[in-house]
Amino acid sequence: MAEIRLPKNSVVKEGKNYIINKKDEKTAIRTVQIYRYNPEKNENPTYDTFEIDTSACGPMVLDALLHIKNNVDTSLTFRRSCREGICGSCAMNVDGTNTLACTKPICDIKGTIYINPLPHMPVIKDLVPDLTNAYKQYTSVKPWLESTKEPSMRNDEVRERLQTPEERAKLDGLWECILCFSCSTSCPSYWWNQDSYLGPATLLQSYRFVADSRDDSKEERLEGLDDAFKLYRCHTIMNCTKTCPKGLNPAKAIGALKQEIITQKN
């Protein structure tokens, strides 16, 4: 019989408990359980449990995290920036689903609020995942416009590279991606093959330029993706589309890339 051993210090243990002692009818107590990991300590990660008064903080999960960091435990570490669902910095796993902490209402969660870093990624500290590989993959698809044509001119002034309304409409549902990587880290294929499978976020961004009428590198882009692992490890599980906090459809973009490759070969 095969014996499977977990890596050293990989088991998450029970951590500290922070309880509110003074309670009255005005306090709205919620329990928050947060994954904690400090690489400077040679110790197992833990789940710390916090009681917070939600009447003393804002309505979103990010507000709860800020309240804890500012008032209970200043060592709590997480990324955040815009607070408006635009930057993607505060992507994490909340109540079992990858999402943005800044747009996830506390009131939508029943019972204890469980907060973990994005799954199946190396953890730098607490809720901060290491996205080095994800950004390396993103860079590999050349996420910028490549054109050999000069922009149009008017009265001796350089103008933009123009598109028809129909051409521009093809980019809707693609350019809105904020690279939070909630989709990629919810994909089982990416969990097991992230060394070679590009993942939903990167592939959606790749199709954004394949679909752009102003880009002249379509053939080269598709040839680079025509690989058993880079693209075809997608098995249309649809976790990526289900979890996207911006309501985008990476699975549809991946399907469109496969169709483009077939069309190009024929």
C-alpha positions as a Python dict, from the first residue, in 0.01 Angstrom:
ca = {
    (1, 'M'): (0, 0, 0),
    (2, 'A'): (128, 344, -92),
    (3, 'E'): (211, 569, 201),
    (4, 'I'): (146, 938, 151),
    (5, 'R'): (321, 1187, 376),
    (6, 'L'): (241, 1555, 396),
    (7, 'P'): (534, 1798, 381),
    (8, 'K'): (675, 1911, 712),
    (9, 'N'): (476, 2188, 880),
    (10, 'S'): (194, 2162, 624),
    (11, 'V'): (-86, 2065, 863),
    (12, 'V'): (-291, 2368, 968),
    (13, 'K'): (-331, 2377, 1345),
    (14, 'E'): (-558, 2568, 1579),
    (15, 'G'): (-423, 2913, 1653),
    (16, 'K'): (-512, 3200, 1882),
    (17, 'N'): (-861, 3307, 1985),
    (18, 'Y'): (-950, 3673, 2019),
    (19, 'I'): (-1277, 3711, 2207),
    (20, 'I'): (-1473, 4029, 2274),
    (21, 'N'): (-1535, 4039, 2647),
    (22, 'K'): (-1763, 4339, 2668),
    (23, 'K'): (-2086, 4269, 2481),
    (24, 'D'): (-2427, 4436, 2492),
    (25, 'E'): (-2742, 4451, 2283),
    (26, 'K'): (-2579, 4702, 2045),
    (27, 'T'): (-2288, 4481, 1943),
    (28, 'A'): (-2323, 4270, 1627),
    (29, 'I'): (-2074, 3991, 1686),
    (30, 'R'): (-1940, 3782, 1398),
    (31, 'T'): (-1672, 3516, 1417),
    (32, 'V'): (-1390, 3529, 1161),
    (33, 'Q'): (-1143, 3244, 1115),
    (34, 'I'): (-826, 3344, 928),
    (35, 'Y'): (-537, 3139, 790),
    (36, 'R'): (-207, 3252, 942),
    (37, 'Y'): (143, 3163, 826),
    (38, 'N'): (474, 3329, 903),
    (39, 'P'): (773, 3198, 702),
    (40, 'E'): (1013, 3349, 957),
    (41, 'K'): (893, 3096, 1210),
    (42, 'N'): (957, 2727, 1155),
    (43, 'E'): (603, 2643, 1259),
    (44, 'N'): (283, 2504, 1110),
    (45, 'P'): (26, 2747, 973),
    (46, 'T'): (-270, 2808, 1202),
    (47, 'Y'): (-630, 2923, 1196),
    (48, 'D'): (-673, 3222, 1426),
    (49, 'T'): (-1027, 3299, 1539),
    (50, 'F'): (-1147, 3656, 1589),
    (51, 'E'): (-1470, 3793, 1725),
    (52, 'I'): (-1552, 4132, 1574),
    (53, 'D'): (-1831, 4383, 1620),
    (54, 'T'): (-1954, 4442, 1266),
    (55, 'S'): (-2133, 4757, 1376),
    (56, 'A'): (-1786, 4906, 1428),
    (57, 'C'): (-1657, 4836, 1076),
    (58, 'G'): (-1768, 4860, 715),
    (59, 'P'): (-1993, 4607, 538),
    (60, 'M'): (-1735, 4415, 335),
    (61, 'V'): (-1497, 4133, 425),
    (62, 'L'): (-1204, 4366, 355),
    (63, 'D'): (-1345, 4606, 615),
    (64, 'A'): (-1346, 4322, 868),
    (65, 'L'): (-982, 4242, 788),
    (66, 'L'): (-882, 4608, 823),
    (67, 'H'): (-1070, 4629, 1152),
    (68, 'I'): (-881, 4326, 1284),
    (69, 'K'): (-546, 4457, 1165),
    (70, 'N'): (-603, 4806, 1306),
    (71, 'N'): (-760, 4707, 1637),
    (72, 'V'): (-674, 4348, 1725),
    (73, 'D'): (-361, 4206, 1556),
    (74, 'T'): (-137, 4441, 1358),
    (75, 'S'): (70, 4147, 1227),
    (76, 'L'): (-217, 4024, 1005),
    (77, 'T'): (-91, 4043, 646),
    (78, 'F'): (-295, 4075, 326),
    (79, 'R'): (-295, 4271, 0),
    (80, 'R'): (-541, 4549, -73),
    (81, 'S'): (-548, 4873, -266),
    (82, 'C'): (-845, 5022, -451),
    (83, 'R'): (-1134, 4887, -234),
    (84, 'E'): (-1354, 4910, -548),
    (85, 'G'): (-1309, 4573, -721),
    (86, 'I'): (-1074, 4719, -982),
    (87, 'C'): (-717, 4632, -883),
    (88, 'G'): (-763, 4266, -790),
    (89, 'S'): (-515, 4293, -501),
    (90, 'C'): (-743, 4155, -229),
    (91, 'A'): (-832, 3829, -404),
    (92, 'M'): (-862, 3548, -151),
    (93, 'N'): (-1077, 3249, -64),
    (94, 'V'): (-1375, 3357, 143),
    (95, 'D'): (-1625, 3102, 271),
    (96, 'G'): (-1487, 2846, 26),
    (97, 'T'): (-1503, 3063, -287),
    (98, 'N'): (-1232, 3270, -454),
    (99, 'T'): (-1344, 3631, -463),
    (100, 'L'): (-1245, 3991, -386),
    (101, 'A'): (-1259, 4078, -18),
    (102, 'C'): (-1350, 4437, -101),
    (103, 'T'): (-1670, 4345, -287),
    (104, 'K'): (-1781, 4048, -73),
    (105, 'P'): (-2051, 4160, 174),
    (106, 'I'): (-2024, 4020, 524),
    (107, 'C'): (-2402, 3982, 535),
    (108, 'D'): (-2390, 3731, 247),
    (109, 'I'): (-2201, 3484, 465),
    (110, 'K'): (-2388, 3268, 716),
    (111, 'G'): (-2215, 3164, 1035),
    (112, 'T'): (-1839, 3179, 1078),
    (113, 'I'): (-1649, 3372, 810),
    (114, 'Y'): (-1363, 3153, 685),
    (115, 'I'): (-1079, 3336, 508),
    (116, 'N'): (-789, 3163, 333),
    (117, 'P'): (-530, 3269, 72),
    (118, 'L'): (-593, 3173, -291),
    (119, 'P'): (-564, 2793, -303),
    (120, 'H'): (-279, 2585, -445),
    (121, 'M'): (-35, 2877, -454),
    (122, 'P'): (280, 2924, -245),
    (123, 'V'): (203, 3152, 49),
    (124, 'I'): (437, 3440, 125),
    (125, 'K'): (265, 3526, 453),
    (126, 'D'): (-89, 3487, 591),
    (127, 'L'): (-329, 3577, 307),
    (128, 'V'): (-61, 3681, 55),
    (129, 'P'): (0, 3426, -224),
    (130, 'D'): (314, 3422, -437),
    (131, 'L'): (198, 3517, -788),
    (132, 'T'): (544, 3513, -946),
    (133, 'N'): (468, 3216, -1173),
    (134, 'A'): (124, 3351, -1267),
    (135, 'Y'): (270, 3683, -1381),
    (136, 'K'): (550, 3503, -1566),
    (137, 'Q'): (288, 3307, -1760),
    (138, 'Y'): (92, 3626, -1824),
    (139, 'T'): (404, 3793, -1967),
    (140, 'S'): (470, 3491, -2192),
    (141, 'V'): (159, 3558, -2404),
    (142, 'K'): (279, 3913, -2486),
    (143, 'P'): (-21, 4102, -2342),
    (144, 'W'): (29, 4411, -2551),
    (145, 'L'): (-73, 4525, -2898),
    (146, 'E'): (165, 4427, -3178),
    (147, 'S'): (106, 4610, -3505),
    (148, 'T'): (319, 4667, -3812),
    (149, 'K'): (80, 4928, -3949),
    (150, 'E'): (116, 5298, -3886),
    (151, 'P'): (-173, 5475, -3710),
    (152, 'S'): (-406, 5672, -3933),
    (153, 'M'): (-333, 6042, -3994),
    (154, 'R'): (-552, 6350, -4000),
    (155, 'N'): (-419, 6698, -4079),
    (156, 'D'): (-63, 6568, -4038),
    (157, 'E'): (-142, 6445, -3686),
    (158, 'V'): (-111, 6084, -3576),
    (159, 'R'): (-448, 5938, -3478),
    (160, 'E'): (-546, 5615, -3312),
    (161, 'R'): (-567, 5274, -3471),
    (162, 'L'): (-935, 5280, -3547),
    (163, 'Q'): (-1191, 5004, -3505),
    (164, 'T'): (-1550, 4969, -3614),
    (165, 'P'): (-1808, 4940, -3334),
    (166, 'E'): (-1846, 4571, -3425),
    (167, 'E'): (-1471, 4510, -3396),
    (168, 'R'): (-1458, 4691, -3063),
    (169, 'A'): (-1753, 4492, -2929),
    (170, 'K'): (-1551, 4170, -2964),
    (171, 'L'): (-1330, 4288, -2676),
    (172, 'D'): (-1617, 4320, -2430),
    (173, 'G'): (-1588, 4058, -2159),
    (174, 'L'): (-1210, 4043, -2212),
    (175, 'W'): (-1055, 4380, -2131),
    (176, 'E'): (-1237, 4397, -1796),
    (177, 'C'): (-1015, 4125, -1644),
    (178, 'I'): (-828, 4265, -1341),
    (179, 'L'): (-579, 3975, -1308),
    (180, 'C'): (-688, 3880, -958),
    (181, 'F'): (-626, 3513, -1057),
    (182, 'S'): (-937, 3396, -873),
    (183, 'C'): (-1024, 3193, -1182),
    (184, 'S'): (-687, 3024, -1229),
    (185, 'T'): (-660, 2927, -863),
    (186, 'S'): (-1008, 2771, -873),
    (187, 'C'): (-916, 2547, -1168),
    (188, 'P'): (-816, 2184, -1087),
    (189, 'S'): (-617, 2161, -1411),
    (190, 'Y'): (-416, 2464, -1302),
    (191, 'W'): (-365, 2323, -953),
    (192, 'W'): (-187, 2016, -1088),
    (193, 'N'): (-23, 2161, -1402),
    (194, 'Q'): (58, 2524, -1328),
    (195, 'D'): (416, 2467, -1437),
    (196, 'S'): (292, 2418, -1794),
    (197, 'Y'): (-81, 2501, -1821),
    (198, 'L'): (-129, 2877, -1860),
    (199, 'G'): (-458, 2887, -1675),
    (200, 'P'): (-786, 3075, -1736),
    (201, 'A'): (-667, 3426, -1647),
    (202, 'T'): (-368, 3421, -1882),
    (203, 'L'): (-561, 3249, -2162),
    (204, 'L'): (-844, 3503, -2141),
    (205, 'Q'): (-586, 3781, -2170),
    (206, 'S'): (-429, 3601, -2465),
    (207, 'Y'): (-761, 3586, -2647),
    (208, 'R'): (-814, 3955, -2575),
    (209, 'F'): (-532, 4030, -2823),
    (210, 'V'): (-616, 3748, -3065),
    (211, 'A'): (-963, 3903, -3096),
    (212, 'D'): (-831, 4258, -3138),
    (213, 'S'): (-860, 4372, -3500),
    (214, 'R'): (-566, 4610, -3452),
    (215, 'D'): (-320, 4332, -3363),
    (216, 'D'): (-107, 4181, -3642),
    (217, 'S'): (39, 3884, -3448),
    (218, 'K'): (-267, 3662, -3441),
    (219, 'E'): (-104, 3367, -3624),
    (220, 'E'): (207, 3381, -3406),
    (221, 'R'): (-2, 3400, -3090),
    (222, 'L'): (-212, 3099, -3186),
    (223, 'E'): (92, 2893, -3286),
    (224, 'G'): (245, 2962, -2946),
    (225, 'L'): (-68, 2834, -2772),
    (226, 'D'): (-111, 2519, -2983),
    (227, 'D'): (34, 2294, -2717),
    (228, 'A'): (-98, 1994, -2525),
    (229, 'F'): (-40, 2166, -2192),
    (230, 'K'): (-45, 2544, -2244),
    (231, 'L'): (-403, 2544, -2374),
    (232, 'Y'): (-544, 2195, -2399),
    (233, 'R'): (-516, 2105, -2031),
    (234, 'C'): (-845, 2293, -1999),
    (235, 'H'): (-1120, 2035, -1948),
    (236, 'T'): (-1408, 2285, -1937),
    (237, 'I'): (-1480, 2230, -1568),
    (238, 'M'): (-1616, 2588, -1560),
    (239, 'N'): (-1490, 2673, -1209),
    (240, 'C'): (-1319, 2976, -1361),
    (241, 'T'): (-1641, 3125, -1495),
    (242, 'K'): (-1834, 3044, -1179),
    (243, 'T'): (-1588, 3219, -948),
    (244, 'C'): (-1489, 3528, -1153),
    (245, 'P'): (-1572, 3831, -933),
    (246, 'K'): (-1613, 4048, -1246),
    (247, 'G'): (-1867, 3816, -1406),
    (248, 'L'): (-1642, 3727, -1700),
    (249, 'N'): (-1631, 3396, -1887),
    (250, 'P'): (-1272, 3267, -1920),
    (251, 'A'): (-1400, 2925, -2032),
    (252, 'K'): (-1569, 3086, -2332),
    (253, 'A'): (-1246, 3266, -2423),
    (254, 'I'): (-1050, 2940, -2400),
    (255, 'G'): (-1304, 2772, -2626),
    (256, 'A'): (-1271, 3058, -2874),
    (257, 'L'): (-891, 3013, -2877),
    (258, 'K'): (-932, 2644, -2960),
    (259, 'Q'): (-1172, 2731, -3240),
    (260, 'E'): (-935, 2994, -3379),
    (261, 'I'): (-655, 2736, -3392),
    (262, 'I'): (-878, 2489, -3578),
    (263, 'T'): (-982, 2760, -3824),
    (264, 'Q'): (-621, 2861, -3882),
    (265, 'K'): (-517, 2503, -3957),
    (266, 'N'): (-797, 2459, -4206),
}
